[in-house]
Amino acid sequence: MFEYEIQQSRHAELVQEAAQARLARQASKAAKSAGGRRGDKKQVGAARSLRGHFTRAA
């Protein structure tokens, strides 16, 4: 009976570790995708702001 309780405890620990790893992975993925979107907006904004600096071609 004691071995069964140890196994149940270990199983619960592994489930908690897996849940924490999953949350960390999701947070990392969300941060990467949010960071990429911010970078794209900055690049587009920079390109639009340069349009007024050049004269129109003939």
C-alpha positions in Angstrom: 0.0 0.0 0.0 2.9 2.4 0.8 4.3 2.0 -2.8 0.9 2.9 -4.2 0.8 6.1 -2.2 4.3 7.1 -3.3 3.3 6.5 -6.9 0.2 8.6 -6.5 2.2 11.4 -5.0 4.8 11.2 -7.8 2.1 11.3 -10.4 0.6 14.4 -8.9 4.0 16.1 -8.9 4.6 15.2 -12.5 1.1 16.6 -13.5 1.9 19.9 -11.7 5.3 20.1 -13.4 3.7 19.5 -16.8 1.1 22.2 -16.2 3.8 24.7 -15.2 5.9 23.9 -18.2 2.8 24.2 -20.5 2.0 27.7 -19.0 5.6 28.8 -19.4 5.6 27.7 -23.0 2.3 29.5 -23.7 3.6 32.7 -22.1 6.8 32.5 -24.1 4.9 32.0 -27.3 2.5 34.8 -26.5 5.4 37.2 -25.7 7.2 36.3 -29.0 4.0 36.8 -31.1 3.2 40.1 -29.3 6.8 41.3 -29.7 6.8 40.5 -33.4 3.6 42.5 -33.9 5.0 45.5 -32.2 8.1 45.4 -34.3 6.1 45.2 -37.5 4.1 48.3 -36.5 7.2 50.2 -35.8 8.7 49.4 -39.2 5.5 50.4 -41.0 5.3 53.6 -39.1 8.9 54.4 -39.9 8.3 53.9 -43.7 5.2 56.1 -43.7 7.0 58.9 -41.9 9.7 59.1 -44.6 7.3 59.7 -47.5 7.1 63.5 -46.9 10.9 63.9 -47.0 11.4 63.1 -50.7 10.3 65.1 -53.7 8.0 63.6 -56.3 9.7 62.2 -59.4 9.1 63.9 -62.7 
